[in-house]
Amino acid sequence: NGHPCPKPMEWMIWSVEIASLVGWSILDPFMGSGTTGVACMNLGRKFIGIEIEPNYFEIACERIENAQRQVRLFP
């Protein structure tokens, strides 16, 4: 995904599920490639991400936007 140290999606889904309820907001101050944001989109959480590196920020925005466009068959 263009990031040197991506987080596994399964870990982030697990972490978000454990730490929050549907509708809550999750803050990731080191967003990287946006894996936490994608997990939040998949789980019905709001997401706030911060990333200092412009290239990683663009990657994260694209991944999160794609996750938002996905049609969910099961809530």
C-alpha positions as CSV (number, residue, x, y, z in Angstrom):
1,N,0.0,0.0,0.0
2,G,3.0,2.3,-0.2
3,H,3.8,2.5,3.5
4,P,7.0,0.9,4.9
5,C,5.3,-0.4,8.0
6,P,1.6,-1.1,7.4
7,K,-0.6,-2.4,10.2
8,P,-2.5,-5.7,9.5
9,M,-6.2,-5.0,8.9
10,E,-7.2,-7.9,11.2
11,W,-5.3,-6.3,14.1
12,M,-7.0,-2.9,13.6
13,I,-10.5,-4.4,13.2
14,W,-9.9,-6.3,16.5
15,S,-8.5,-3.1,18.2
16,V,-11.4,-0.9,17.1
17,E,-14.0,-3.5,18.1
18,I,-12.5,-3.9,21.6
19,A,-12.0,-0.2,22.2
20,S,-15.2,1.3,21.0
21,L,-18.9,1.0,20.2
22,V,-20.7,1.7,16.9
23,G,-21.0,5.5,16.4
24,W,-18.0,6.4,18.6
25,S,-15.1,8.4,17.2
26,I,-11.6,6.9,16.9
27,L,-8.5,9.2,16.8
28,D,-5.3,7.9,15.1
29,P,-2.6,10.7,15.5
30,F,-0.1,8.6,13.4
31,M,-2.4,7.6,10.5
32,G,0.2,6.2,8.1
33,S,-1.6,4.5,5.2
34,G,-5.0,4.7,6.9
35,T,-5.6,1.1,8.1
36,T,-7.3,2.3,11.3
37,G,-9.6,4.5,9.2
38,V,-10.6,1.7,6.9
39,A,-11.3,-0.5,10.0
40,C,-13.5,2.3,11.4
41,M,-15.4,2.6,8.1
42,N,-16.0,-1.2,8.1
43,L,-17.2,-1.2,11.7
44,G,-19.4,1.9,11.7
45,R,-17.1,4.1,13.7
46,K,-16.3,7.8,13.0
47,F,-12.6,8.4,12.3
48,I,-10.2,11.3,12.9
49,G,-6.7,10.8,11.4
50,I,-3.5,12.9,11.5
51,E,-0.5,12.3,9.3
52,I,2.5,14.6,8.9
53,E,3.8,13.0,5.7
54,P,1.8,14.2,2.7
55,N,2.4,11.1,0.6
56,Y,1.1,8.8,3.3
57,F,-1.8,11.2,3.9
58,E,-2.9,10.9,0.3
59,I,-2.7,7.1,0.4
60,A,-4.8,7.1,3.6
61,C,-7.4,9.4,2.1
62,E,-7.7,7.2,-1.0
63,R,-8.1,4.0,1.1
64,I,-10.6,5.5,3.4
65,E,-12.7,7.0,0.6
66,N,-12.7,3.6,-1.1
67,A,-13.9,1.9,2.1
68,Q,-16.7,4.5,2.4
69,R,-17.8,3.6,-1.2
70,Q,-18.1,-0.1,-0.4
71,V,-21.6,-1.4,-0.2
72,R,-22.1,-3.3,3.1
73,L,-24.3,-6.4,2.8
74,F,-24.3,-6.9,6.5
75,P,-24.3,-4.1,9.1
